[in-house]
Amino acid sequence: MFAQRLAPPLPFRSLPAVLMMAFMLPLLVGCGYNTIPTAEENAKAAWSEVLNQYQRRSDLIPNLVETVKGYAAHEKDTLDAVVEARAKATQITVTPETLKDPEALKKFQDAQAGLTSALSRLIAVSEAYPDLKANQNFLALQAQLEGTENRIAVARRDYILAVKDYNLTLRTFPSVLWATFWFRSNEPFANFTVDEDKMQPPKVDFGTKQGG
């Protein structure tokens, strides 16, 4: 009766599996098993921040266009170019789940570059309107746009570094072993194709030469 109260012994076949698991778990942790998923999530988070900052810039544009229109309504071609570039940029997006597609990222990058170019032309036009440059709303938009351009540059730089780190984990030892046996579906992420010396944010200088 006493023997019946004892817990049943582990099946003989399960004992080696338990021992193997106890042996392998420290090795998996020590050898960087989590390196790939950690680097992947870091890259996705960095991309989300890039999207946030580009969206922040996009949100500033309608107010900027309306302000300029109040002082330079006849600059219709320039204003329309900004509106059209913004519409195109907002139609093209790359989610963290589609970062494996270099062509998708290239289209996104080109659309954002087109918007940057249109904004640059609008800034140049503003130099011809002293009253516009002195407008308080315009000056506030200047500060917000300048800050956003800087945040875009930082977010883009952080994404480039995060992707480099993630892509390296898929090709270098020992994490390449985990990519081969455990993370076979993981693929390198696409990256920006802009040269490092061109990653500096464009200078936003409208409104600073009042009466000039």
N, C-alpha and C positions, 0 to 999 in steps of 0.2 A: 504493500500500500504506500509506503514511503517513497519507493522508487517511482510510482506513478505520478507523484507530485513534482518530480524534478522536471525542469525544462527540457524539451527534446534536444538532443545534440544537433549541431549543424550538419546538413548532408555532406558526405565526404567530398562530393564534386564541387560544392560551393566554397569550400575552404580555400582552394588555390586561387579562385577568382577574387575572394576577399583580400587575400594576402597580396595578390598582384595589384589590386586597386590601391591598397595602402602603400604599396611601393611606388606606383606610378604617379599618384597625385602630387607628391612633393616635387617629383621630376618635372611634371607638366608646368607647375607654377614656377619652379626655379629656372626652367629653360625658356620662359617667356611665351607660354601658350596664349596668354591674353594680349600679346603684343599686337597682333593683327586686328582683332576686333576693337581694341582701344584706339589704335591709329586710325581705323576706319571711322569710328564715331567722332574723333577729333576733327577729321577732315570734313565730315558732314556738318558738324557744328560750325566750323569756320565758313563753309559755304552759305549756311543759313544767315550768318552775319553779313556776308557780302550782299545777299538778297535784301536784307533789312535796310542796309545803307543805300542801295540803289533805289529802293522803294521810297525811302525818305527824300531823296533828291526829286524823284518823280512827283511826290506830293507837293513840293514847293513850286513846281513849274506853272500850274494854272494861275496862282496868285501873281507870280512874276510876270506872266504874259499880260494879264489884265492891267497890272500897274504900268508896264511899258506902253500898252495900248492907249492909256489915258493921256500920255504925253507925246507919243509918236505913232499915232494911228495909221499914218500913211506908210509906215514900214511893214506893210502887209506881208510881203514875201518872206521877210525874216521871221515875223511872228508865226506865219503859217508853217514855216519849216520846223520851228521848235515844236509846235503842236503835233505835226505829222511824225517827227522823230520820236516824240514821247509816246505816241500811240503805237508805233512799231516796237519800241523798246518794251512796252508793257505787254505786248502780245507774245513776246518770246521769253520763255522762262525755262530754267533748268532746275529740277527738284533734286534734293540729295540722292534720290533713288535712281536718277538718270545721269549721274556724273561720269558714268563709264563711256559716254558717247562724246568723242572729241568734236564731232560735227555740230552737235547741239550746243556745246559750249562756245564754239566758234561763231555760230549765228547769234548767240546771246551777246558775246563780246562785241561783235560788229555793230549790233543794234545800239548798244550802250555807247560805243565810240561815235556813232552817228549823232546821238543825242548830245554828247559832249561837244561835238563840232558845231551843232546848231546853236547851243548855248554860247559858245565862244563868239559866234557871229552876232548874237544878240547883245552880248557884253560890248563888243566893238561899236555897235550902233549907238548904244547908250552914251558914248563919249560925246556925241554931237548934241546932247540935250542937257544943258546945265540944270534946268529946273527938275528934270527927272532924277539926276544924280543927287540932288538936294532933298528929294522926297524922303520922309522918314520911313515910310513903308518900304520903299526901295532899299534904303540903307539897312533896314532890318533883314530884308531878304538877302542882301549881300552877305551879311554876317552868317546867316543860316546856311546859305549855299556854300560859302567858303569852308565852314565847319564840316559840312556834309562831304565835300570833295576830299577833305583830309581824312575823314572816317572811312570813306570808300577806299582810299589808297591803303590805309592801315589794314582794313578787312581783307582786301585783295592780297596784300603781302602775307598776312597770316594764313590765308587759304593756300597760297603757293607753297609756303613752308610745310603746312600740314599735309598737303598732297605728296610732296617730295618724301616726307617721312613715311607716309602710308605706302607709297609705291615701293620704297626701298625695303619695307618689311616683306613684300611679296617676292623679292629677288635675292635677299641676302641671308646668310647663315647666322643663327640657326632658325630664324622665323620662316625661311623658305621651306623648311621641313613641315611646319604646321600648314603652310599654304598648299603643299603637295598632298598631305594626308588628311587634313581636317577642314581646310577652308578652300576647297578646290573651286568653288563657285565665285570666289573673290577675284575681281579683276582690277587693274590699275585705274585710277581716276584720271580724267582729262584735266589739263591745267591751262592757265592763261598763256597765250603765246606772245605777250608783250615783253619786250626787252627790259631788263632790270633798270637801265638808265632812263626808260620812258615811263616808269611806274610812279613818278612824282605827280602829285595832283596839279591840275592846271591852276594858274594864278587867277584868282577872282579879284579884279581891281576896280570894278566899276563903282562909282559913287565916291571915290577917294580924292578926286581932283575937282572939287566943286568950283564952278565959275571959271574953269580953265578952257 
